[in-house]
Amino acid sequence: MTEDILINISPYETRVAVIQQGAVQELHIERTSQKGYVGNIYLGKVARVLPGMQSAFIDIGLGRAAFLHIADIRESRHERAHGGHPTTPIEKLLFEGQTLMVQVIKDPIGTKGARLSTQVSIAGRMLVFLPYDPHIGISQRIESEAERVALRERVQRLVSPEDKGGFIVRTQAEDASDEELAADIGYLRKIWSIMQKQARVQGAPSLLHADLDLAQRVLRDVVNADTATIMIDSRENFARLTNWAREFTPSVIDRLVHYTGERPLFDLYHADDEIARALSRRVDLKSGGYLIIDQTEALTTIDVNTGGFVGGRNFDDTIFRTNLEAAQAIARQLRLRNLGGIVILDFIDMENVDHREAVLSELRKALARDRTRITLNGFTQLGLVEMTRKRTRESLSHVLCESCPTCGGRGHVKTPKTLCYEILREILREARQFNPKEFRILASQAVVDMFLEEESQNLAALGDFTGKPITLQVEGIYSQEQYDIILM
């Protein structure tokens, strides 16, 4: 299935949309002021070691301390690989004030700091360099065993026995010549050499190596044999990316196109409309059913509903067809919204075991197009499907949105009646402590209207009880939950 890639670049933001069959399948947004840290390598300083959690906090200069678990420490991983379980506790491996070279494997998300690893890797066009690991691995996406063996042997021939480190062979290496592989090896070793020199002269915390920007990562990681065109709407950045591709990804040069149309690039495939829909809680299906997507810090839940769909021959058939369509839509929404972590899918209950297996099979097939690692389990006893999707960067909603200042992210606000009773209780509390001439309530129009209508009797009764007049004043700039009680 062919795809097109749209790259919209401005001084403050880079946006990328992957288009298949005229529809947006993936969205990536990177803002200059909020650029991600995944892949960056730092010289950090151990701020605190937590033996009880077998973890440590590392200062890498990001303001918030980053998190390092013992499972991501190189020496501990080596022990697990050879002995089954780590035997050395973290307090024997790290101490406060220690200088450490670390790599970000997860961006800061919500209140959590970045997650780190000491198993440093440097990604190239066709290879990933592992400075501390002599192993030569092959990408899992290369499925042919004969091809895997041939690639491993080719790389082994190109690596000098005296050189330290190992490599992971990426899918882009399948059609590469020995000269291209050798050039990639030389490039990666040169970067590593520069980093080692910087680590010797720079103090901690400091940045040793930054990952590529979003547009460059797209050329390196997203473009594949199915990519037809890569359209870029900036002449300056088209030239920059062409020069970069000429050196590092020459196979994509003939697919780079400078878009010069009058309409904005993202308008061609209604990508901006798709971004707006991707921020909505509800996703309508063509059949009339719909999904409800709720994202929390711990997990994401997706609920499938039939809505107005009644097109099946019977009720079971209607449910089955809705769930099949939902499986396709769920896979697309996970990519569009960049949802990660634990995902719980609540399909409409199906009694037929064959229907369940068919829906699960359709979901697996749709998820196979995802570039992110996914683990999918079957139906639980409660009829839910549990899955995980690797989370390395913020979701689309976290990049573009913030918690509502009115409800504080709860998704609902107190009713005017609830607020009236809250205000009445507060006035009673104030009357017991102070002796003002008058109580003045400053509130939103909805709360004042409630006091003037349904709650007028309760307001008058409180005034009689306290012996003080109570007046009302509308504040147009107040949200529904905001109010003040002024003691006059």
N, C-alpha and C positions, 0 to 999 in steps of 0.2 A: 504494500500500500504506500503510494508516494506521499510525500509531505512537503510543505513549504515552511520556511522559518522567516518570521518578520522580526527585525531588530530596530526598535525605535530608541534613538539615543539623544538625550539633551544634557546640558551641563549639570543638571541636578539629579537625573534619573535615567536608568537604562531599563527598557521593557522588551521582553522577548515573548513571542507567541508562536507555538507550533501548530500548524494547520494541517488537518487531514480531511479529505472529502468535503472541503469548504467549511469545516467546523473547527473551532479552537479546541485543541486537546490538552495543551499545557500552557501555563503562564509563569513567567519568571520576572520578578521585579527587584532591582537593586538600586538603592538610593545612595548617592555620593556620601551623604551625611550618616548613613546607616549601613555601610558596607559590611557584609558578613566576614567572619574571621576563620571559617572552616578552611583547613589546609595551611593556614599561617603557622610558621615555626618561630618560637620565641625562646629567648634565654630568660628563664623565670627564676624566682627565688621562693623557697618553701616558707610560707607564712605560718602554717600550723599543721601538725601531724595529729590525726585522730585515731589512736589505736583501736578504740571501740568500734569504729566504723571501717577500719582498715582502709583509710583514705587520707588525703591531705588537701589543704588549700594552698594554691600557688599564686603568687603575685606575678602577673605578666604585663602589668601596666594598663589594664582596661578599666580601672576604677573599682570593679567588683572582682574579688578573688575567684580564680578558676578552680575547678574540682578535678582531682586526680584519684582514681580508685586503684587499689592494688592490682586488679585484673588488667589494668592498662599500663602497668609498669613492665618494662622490657625484661628485667631479670625474673619477675614473677611469671610472666608468660612463658619464658624459657623453661622454668621449673615445671609448669603445668604440662608443657609439651613433652617433657622427658620423664616426669614422675607421676603424672596424673593429678596431683594436688600441690599447690604452693606450700612450701615448708617455712619460708622466711617471712616473718611478719613485717608490716610496713615500717614499724618503728626501728627495725634493723637496717632498712634500706634507705630511709630518708631521715633528715634531721632539720630542725628549724634554722633558717639562714642559708641552707644549702643552695647552690646554683645548679640549675637543671635545664637541659634543652628539652622542650616539650612542643607538641603540635596540637592544635585545636581540632577536635573531631566532632564537636557539636557546638553550635553558636549558643550564646546566652539566650534563654527562652523564659519569658515571664520573670519570676523572681530568682530563677536559677542562673548561676554563673556558667561560663563556658566549661565544657568537659574536655579534658586533656588526655594525651597519651605520650609516653616516652618512646614508643615505637615509631620513630620518625620515618615518613615516606615522602618522596618528591615525585610528583606526577609529570611525565613528559607526554609527547604526542602518541607514542606507541608503547612506552614502557613506564613502569613505576619503579623508582629506585628505592631499595631498602638498605640504607647504609650499615645497619647493624645485623642484618640477616643474610646469610649466604645462600638462602633458598631461592630457586627459580620456579615461580608459579605461573599458571596459565589462567586467564580469565574464565570464569564459569560459563560465560556466554559462548565460548568456543566449544561446541559440543562434540565435534568429531575427534575421536581418540587418536586417530592417525595424525590429524592436524596438530593436536596438542603435543604429541611426541616430537613431531618434526620441528615445531616452533621452539620447544625446549632445547632440542639439540642445536638448532641454529644460534640461539642466544648463548648457549654454553661455549660454542666455538668462538664467539666474538668477545667473550669476557676473559681477560687475562687471569691466570691462576693466582698471580701475586696481588691482584686487586681485591679489596675487601668489599663486602656488601653483596646483595642479590637483587633480583628484579621480578616484577610481575608483568607478564606479557598481556597487553590490552588487545581488544578486538581489532583495533586499527592496524595491528601488526600483521594480520593475516595475509595481506597483499603487499607487504613492504619488502623492499630489497635488502640485502645484507648491508649495503652502503647506508641506507636510511636507518636501519637498526643501529649500526655502529655510530652514526652521527647522533642519534638520540642518547646512546650510552655516554658518549663524550660530553654532550650538553648537560646531562644530569650530574655527571661526576664533577663537571666544572662548577655547577651551582653548589654542590656539596662542599667543594674545596673553599669557595668564597665564604660560605656560611661558617665553616670551621675557623677561618681566619678572623671573621667578625666576632665569633664567640670568645676568641682569645683576647681581643682588645676592648670589647664593649662590656659595660657593666649591666647587671640585671636590675630591673627588667628591661628588655629591649627586643625589638622585632628583628629577626634574622632573615626571614624569607616570607614574602607575601604571595598568596595565590593569585592567579590571573583574575582580571575583571570579568564580569558576567558575559560580555560579548565574546571575549577570547575563550572562556570556558565552553561556550556554546559551540564554537568552531572545533574545539578539542574533544568535547564529550558528547554533544547532542547530535551533531551531523553524522549521518550514516549513509549506507548505500541507497536508501529509499528517499533521501533528501533531494528534491529537484532543484529548488532555488533558495538562496539566502538573501533576502531583500533588506537593504540598509538605507535609511532615509536621510543620512547625513553625509555630505561629500567628504568632509574632513575625516570622519570616522571610517567611511568606506575605504579611503586611501590608507588609513592607519591599519585597518584589519587586513587589507590586501597585502600590505608589506609584512605584517606579522604572519599571515597564512603562507606567504611565499617561503618563509624560513622554516615554519614549524608544521604547517598542514597544507602542503602544496596540492593535495588531491581535491581541496575544496575551492580552489581559486576560480575555476571555470563556472562554479555555481553562485559566486558572489555577484549580486546585482545592485547597482545604485538606483534606488527608487526616486524618480523625479516628478511623479504625478502631482496634480494640484490638491487632490484629496489627501488628508492625513493617512499615513500608511495603515494604522490600526483600523481606520474606517472601512478599508477594503473588505475585510472579513468580519466586520462588526465586533472587533475584539474588545473595544471599550464597553459595549453593551454586555459582552460576556463577563467582563470584570465586575460590572454592577450586579449581574445575576449571581456571580460566584460569592458575593457578600451577603446574599439573602439566605434566610434560614430555610425557606421552602424552595424546592426544585420541582417544577411541573414536568410530568412525562407526557409524551405525545398521545398516549392512550386515554389520558384523563386522570390517571393516578398521579401520585406525587411523593417526594421524599421530604422528610424533615431532618435537617442536619444540625445537631447541637454539639458545639466544641467547648470542652473544658480544659483545664490545665492537665488533668490526669488522662483523659481519654476523649474520644469522639463517638457519639452515637448517631446512627442513621436509621430512621424509622420509615418503613414502606407502607403506603396507604393506597387503597383502590380508588379513592376519590369518586369521580363520576363515571368510571369505566364500567360498562355493563355489556361489553361486546362479546363475551364468551358464550359458549353453548350452554354452560351451566355455571354454578357458582365456583366449583373447583377449577374449571377451565379459566374463568376470569382471574382468579387468584394466581394461577400458574403463569398466565401470560403477563400479568402485571409484574410478578417477581422476576420473570425473564428480562423484561425491559428494564426493570430496576437494577438488575445485576450489571448491565451495560452502563447505565447512568452512574452507578456508584463508582465504578472503576474510573470513569472520566472525571467525576467530581473530586476524587482523591488526588488526581494529577493536577486538575485546575486549581484547587485550593491549597495544594501542597500539604495535605493533612498527614500527620505522622503520629507515631506512638501506638497506643492500643485503640483499635476501632471495633465497636460492637454494632453488628448489623441485625436489625429486627425485621426480617421479611414477614409477610403475611403468613399466618400459620397454614401449613400444608399437611394434610393427612396422608397423601399418597407418597410413599417412599421414592418411587421413580421420579416424581416431580421434584422432590428435594434434591436428588442426585443431579437432575438435569439443570436445576438452578445453580447448584454448586459448580458444576462443570462449566456453565456459561460464565460464571464469575471468574473462575480460574483462567479461562481463555481471554477474558477482557483484561484481567490484571497482568497477563503475560506481556502486554505491550508497555508496561510501566518500567522505567529505567531504575527505579528505586527498589531495594530489596524488600520483599514482602513474605510474610509467613501467614498461611491461611489454614485455619482449622475447620472441621466440619460443624454440623449443627450440634448444639449442646442439648441437655435434657430439657431446657427451657425453650428450645426452638430458636435460639440465637446463634449467629455465626460470629466467632471471634477471630480477629486477625491483627497483625501488627504490620506497620509500614515504617521503615527506618526514617527517623526524624533527625535531620542535620541542620536545617534552617527554619526560620520562622514561617508559619503558614501565611497565606495571602491576607487573611483577615487581620493577623497580628501586624503585618507590614503596613497595611492601609488604614487600619481602624484603631480606635482606643475605646476604653470603657465609657459608657454614656455618663456624662456629668450629672444628669438628673436622677438616674436610678442606680448609679455606681456599678453598673455591669450586672445587676440582678435580672434585668429583663422585664421588670414590672415596677410600678410605683404605688404608694399607698393611696387609697381612695380619699376623696374630699371628706367623706363622713368620718373615716378613721382619723384624719388630721384634725377635724373639728374636736373630736373627743380628746385627742392628745393635747390640743391647745387649752381646752377646758380644764383638764387635769393640771396643766402647768400653771394656769392662772390661780387655781385653788392653792397650789403649793406656794406660789409667790405671795398670795394674800396672807398666809400664815406667818410669813417672815418679814414682810414689809407693810408699810401703811401709805400707799400712794393715793393721790387724789383721783386718779383714773387709770384704767388699763386700756392701752390701744393695741389692737391686733393688726399687724402688717402681714398680708398673705396674698396668695394668687387669686385671680378672679373666681376660679372654681370653688375655692374654700370659702371666700366671702359670700358667694351666692348661696352656698349650702347653709351658712349661718343665717342669712336673711330669709331663707325659705324653711326647709325641713327642721333645722336646728335652732330656729329663732326662739322657741319656747325654752329650750335648755339654756341658751345664752342669757335670756332674761332672768331665768331662775337663779343662775349663778351670780348675776349682778345683784339681785335682791339678797342673796345669801351673804355675799361679801360686803354689801353696802357701798359698793363703788360702781360708778358708771363704766361700761365696757363699750368702746367704739371700734369701728372697723375701717380699715384703709386698704385699698387695692394697690399692690405693687406689680406693675406690668412686667418687670424684669425678673420676678421671682418664678422659679419652677414650682410645680404643684406641691412638692414636699418642703419647700422653703417657707419659713414664717419667722416673725419676731414678735415679742411681746414687750411693749414699751411701758415703763412705769412713769406716769406723768406726775 
